[in-house]
Amino acid sequence: MKKVLLAALAAVGVVVAGKKLQESKAEQALWAEATDKLPKN
């Protein structure tokens, strides 16, 4: 029973870590877009 619980907790951890990584990438992309230098005309 402990092994099943441990596996479930590990799976939840992977899902949470994946979501945080995705949010972090989205935030970085937003900042990159916001801070891009304007092209010289």
C-alpha positions in Angstrom: 0.0 0.0 0.0 2.9 2.4 0.8 4.3 1.8 -2.7 1.1 2.8 -4.3 0.8 5.9 -2.2 4.4 6.8 -3.0 3.9 6.3 -6.7 0.8 8.5 -6.6 2.6 11.3 -4.8 5.5 11.1 -7.3 3.0 11.4 -10.2 1.4 14.4 -8.6 4.8 15.9 -8.1 5.7 15.4 -11.8 2.4 17.1 -12.9 3.0 20.1 -10.6 6.6 20.5 -11.7 5.5 20.3 -15.3 2.9 23.0 -14.8 5.4 25.2 -13.0 7.9 24.8 -15.9 5.3 25.6 -18.4 4.2 28.8 -16.5 7.9 29.8 -16.2 8.4 29.4 -19.9 5.3 31.5 -20.7 6.4 34.2 -18.2 9.9 34.3 -19.9 8.4 34.6 -23.3 6.1 37.4 -22.1 9.1 39.3 -20.6 11.2 38.7 -23.7 8.4 40.2 -25.9 7.9 43.1 -23.5 11.6 44.0 -23.3 12.6 43.4 -27.0 14.3 46.4 -28.5 12.4 48.1 -31.2 13.8 47.8 -34.7 15.7 50.8 -36.0 13.8 52.5 -38.9 
